[in-house]
Amino acid sequence: MMTRIASIDASQLLIMDMQTKLSLAMQTEAMQAAIKQVQVLVQAAQHVSVPVLLTEQYPQGLGHTLPEILQWAPQAPLVEKTTFSACATPKFNAKLSRDKSQVILAGMEAHICVLQTAFDLLAQHKQVFVVEDAIISRAPANRANAVARMREAGCIITTTESVVFEWIGDAQHPAFKEIAKLVR
């Protein structure tokens, strides 16, 4: 049986479609909150060497990854796509780590790209952790519906702080002080 805890050794972090023009369609306060949580996830991933993968949905129309996120993962592989499920893009599947069984999923929009990708990752036998405080949709009802559907499908619904502290597992971990600063 798989653990229900995010593990440094098993995890890869997927940040979906956190793009400049798309972000303008979101409610401002909710968008700022999601950006903050994604920044924590990306920075924590860097501290503990969890690989980060970024996607951009039709960047010609929706813009590129927000600079306030990209600054923390400048070397992360970036996959441009037009498919709503990233898994339907061959380049994404090539970049997805085969030897990592867990995908920590954050980004937007929860009810479209995040949801479809989560379902396809489950079909690929990945353990999917959806970071509830780091996903967003234009309409809160769409986000809530997506979270319920993903939970029902078998995704683990979690939070940023849960993930980052599961990664380190112990206050004696060398990255503990840096991780603790991130969540303050």
C-alpha positions as CSV (number, residue, x, y, z in Angstrom):
1,M,0.0,0.0,0.0
2,M,1.2,3.5,-0.9
3,T,2.0,5.9,1.9
4,R,-0.4,8.9,2.1
5,I,2.6,11.1,3.0
6,A,4.5,13.2,0.5
7,S,8.1,12.0,0.3
8,I,11.2,13.8,-0.9
9,D,12.4,10.7,-2.7
10,A,9.1,9.9,-4.4
11,S,7.9,13.5,-5.2
12,Q,8.0,15.8,-8.1
13,L,6.2,19.2,-8.1
14,L,4.0,20.2,-11.0
15,I,3.1,23.8,-11.3
16,M,0.4,24.2,-13.9
17,D,-0.3,27.3,-16.0
18,M,0.5,30.0,-13.5
19,Q,0.6,32.5,-16.3
20,T,0.5,36.3,-16.5
21,K,-2.6,37.0,-18.7
22,L,-4.5,34.1,-17.2
23,S,-3.9,35.4,-13.7
24,L,-5.7,38.6,-14.6
25,A,-9.0,36.7,-15.0
26,M,-8.8,35.4,-11.4
27,Q,-10.1,37.1,-8.3
28,T,-7.3,39.3,-7.1
29,E,-7.1,38.2,-3.4
30,A,-7.5,34.5,-4.3
31,M,-4.8,34.8,-7.0
32,Q,-2.3,36.5,-4.6
33,A,-3.0,33.8,-2.0
34,A,-2.4,31.0,-4.6
35,I,0.8,32.7,-5.8
36,K,2.1,32.9,-2.3
37,Q,1.5,29.1,-1.7
38,V,3.0,28.2,-5.1
39,Q,6.1,30.2,-4.2
40,V,6.4,28.4,-0.9
41,L,6.1,25.0,-2.7
42,V,8.7,25.9,-5.3
43,Q,11.2,27.3,-2.8
44,A,10.8,24.3,-0.5
45,A,11.2,22.0,-3.4
46,Q,14.5,23.7,-4.2
47,H,15.7,23.3,-0.6
48,V,15.0,19.6,-0.5
49,S,15.9,18.8,-4.2
50,V,12.4,17.8,-5.3
51,P,12.2,18.2,-9.1
52,V,9.9,21.0,-10.3
53,L,8.1,20.9,-13.7
54,L,6.2,23.9,-15.1
55,T,3.5,24.0,-17.8
56,E,2.1,26.9,-19.8
57,Q,-1.3,26.7,-21.6
58,Y,-1.2,28.4,-25.0
59,P,1.4,31.0,-23.9
60,Q,0.9,33.1,-27.0
61,G,-2.6,33.9,-25.7
62,L,-2.3,33.5,-22.0
63,G,1.2,34.8,-21.3
64,H,4.2,33.1,-19.7
65,T,4.7,31.9,-16.2
66,L,4.4,34.6,-13.6
67,P,7.9,36.0,-12.9
68,E,7.3,35.8,-9.1
69,I,7.1,32.0,-9.5
70,L,9.7,31.6,-12.3
71,Q,12.3,33.4,-10.2
72,W,12.3,30.5,-7.7
73,A,12.6,27.8,-10.4
74,P,14.6,29.3,-13.3
75,Q,16.1,25.9,-14.3
76,A,12.8,23.9,-14.1
77,P,11.7,22.3,-17.3
78,L,8.9,24.1,-19.0
79,V,6.3,22.5,-21.2
80,E,4.1,24.6,-23.5
81,K,0.8,22.9,-24.3
82,T,-2.6,23.4,-25.9
83,T,-4.1,20.3,-24.4
84,F,-6.0,20.7,-21.1
85,S,-4.5,17.6,-19.6
86,A,-0.7,18.0,-19.7
87,C,-0.5,14.2,-20.0
88,A,-2.0,14.6,-23.6
89,T,1.2,16.4,-24.6
90,P,4.0,14.0,-25.4
91,K,6.7,16.5,-24.4
92,F,5.1,16.7,-20.9
93,N,5.2,12.9,-20.5
94,A,8.9,12.9,-21.6
95,K,9.7,15.5,-18.8
96,L,7.6,13.8,-16.1
97,S,9.9,11.7,-13.9
98,R,9.2,8.0,-14.4
99,D,11.0,7.1,-11.1
100,K,8.9,9.4,-9.0
101,S,5.6,7.9,-8.0
102,Q,4.1,11.1,-6.4
103,V,3.0,14.2,-8.2
104,I,2.4,17.3,-6.1
105,L,0.0,19.4,-8.2
106,A,-0.7,23.1,-8.0
107,G,-1.8,25.8,-10.4
108,M,-4.7,26.8,-12.5
109,E,-7.4,26.4,-13.5
110,A,-8.5,23.8,-11.0
111,H,-11.5,22.6,-12.9
112,I,-9.9,22.4,-16.3
113,C,-6.2,21.7,-16.6
114,V,-5.4,20.7,-13.0
115,L,-8.4,18.3,-12.9
116,Q,-7.8,16.7,-16.3
117,T,-4.1,16.3,-15.6
118,A,-4.8,14.8,-12.2
119,F,-7.2,12.2,-13.7
120,D,-4.7,11.3,-16.3
121,L,-1.8,11.1,-13.8
122,L,-4.0,8.7,-11.7
123,A,-4.5,6.6,-14.9
124,Q,-0.7,6.5,-15.2
125,H,-0.6,5.0,-11.6
126,K,0.9,8.1,-10.1
127,Q,-0.1,9.2,-6.6
128,V,-1.5,12.7,-7.0
129,F,-1.4,15.2,-4.2
130,V,-3.6,18.2,-5.0
131,V,-2.5,21.2,-3.0
132,E,-5.8,22.8,-2.2
133,D,-4.5,26.2,-1.1
134,A,-2.3,26.4,-4.2
135,I,-4.9,25.8,-6.9
136,I,-7.4,28.4,-8.3
137,S,-10.2,28.9,-10.7
138,R,-12.0,32.0,-11.9
139,A,-15.1,30.9,-10.1
140,P,-14.8,29.6,-6.6
141,A,-17.7,27.1,-7.3
142,N,-15.7,25.6,-10.1
143,R,-12.7,25.2,-7.8
144,A,-14.8,23.6,-5.1
145,N,-16.3,21.2,-7.6
146,A,-12.9,20.2,-9.0
147,V,-11.5,19.5,-5.5
148,A,-14.5,17.3,-4.7
149,R,-14.2,15.4,-8.0
150,M,-10.4,14.9,-7.5
151,R,-10.9,13.7,-4.0
152,E,-13.5,11.3,-5.1
153,A,-11.3,10.0,-7.9
154,G,-8.5,9.2,-5.4
155,C,-6.3,12.2,-5.3
156,I,-4.9,13.2,-1.9
157,I,-6.2,16.7,-1.1
158,T,-3.6,18.5,1.0
159,T,-2.2,21.9,1.8
160,T,1.1,23.6,1.2
161,E,2.3,23.4,4.8
162,S,1.4,19.7,5.0
163,V,3.4,18.9,1.9
164,V,6.5,20.9,2.9
165,F,6.6,19.4,6.4
166,E,5.9,15.9,5.1
167,W,8.9,16.4,2.8
168,I,11.3,17.1,5.7
169,G,9.5,14.9,8.2
170,D,11.6,16.0,11.2
171,A,12.6,19.3,12.9
172,Q,16.1,17.9,12.7
173,H,16.1,18.0,8.9
174,P,18.8,20.3,7.6
175,A,16.2,22.3,5.6
176,F,13.8,22.7,8.6
177,K,14.8,26.3,9.4
178,E,14.5,27.5,5.8
179,I,11.1,25.7,5.4
180,A,9.8,27.1,8.6
181,K,10.7,30.7,7.4
182,L,8.8,30.1,4.2
183,V,5.5,29.4,5.9
184,R,5.6,32.2,8.4
